[in-house]
Amino acid sequence: DSGVTQTPKHLITATGQRVTLRCSPRSGDLSVYWYQQSLDQGLQFLIQYYNGEERAKGNILERFSAQQFPDLHSELNLSSLELGDSALYFCASSVEGVAGVGGTDTQYFGPGTRLTVL
Amino acid sequence: TQLLEQSPQFLSIQEGENLTVYCNSSSVFSSLQWYRQEPGEGPVLLVTVVTGGEVKKLKRLTFQFGDARKDSSLHITAAQPGDTGLYLCAGVPGTYKYIFGTGTRLKVLA
């Protein structure tokens, strides 16, 4: 157990709909990262927040948005869903928000939310 | 676009064999990480390498960062069924963005 929680575990919805994925970081971690993992695209970095502020943006579609709240939990909103959005969505957290840079900060991944768009 | 290509894509070996997984890019990374992911779970960090030419060992796993910081390898000695999983390399190009490799799916047969 990494200490990162994600809800829901599974989500099935229809094209055109909107969903919200929730992530609670490990206690003490200030940064949250969102990733999408699909069979054909692998693990793609979407966006990172640090202490409520957006820090870095990856390959996140305009239909997707995220935020980090004062209690440090984060939500990823996916709208106008398409079949191709079906994937595993992972949240990770780290203390300093510099995971991998210099090697001292570590990302801990949650168990993921499996989104199926029908 | 920065890419990390991993090879092989799939690997099925017998318990006790040795194997090497490669992670290659044409770009330079400030650091490179290796993760292992098991079905139904998120990736778990194995190691971070920062210095070109660096070698790190974690029990039966040996990780190497290329001198030019563009590539890395993961060598497993005497593989065990517990090593089965998806191995991912991830590069940090120095701008708080994280590029993950295409993945190597390893199966170790008892």
Interface residues (C-beta under 8 A of the other chain):
Chain A: S2 V4 Y33 Y35 G42 L43 Q44 F45 Q48 R55 A56 G58 F90 A92 G97 V98 A99 G100 V101 G102 G103 T106 Q107 Y108 F109 G110 P111 G112
Chain B: S30 S31 Q33 G40 E41 G42 P43 V44 L45 T48 V49 V50 L88 A90 V92 G94 T95 Y96 K97 Y98 I99 F100 G101 T102 G103
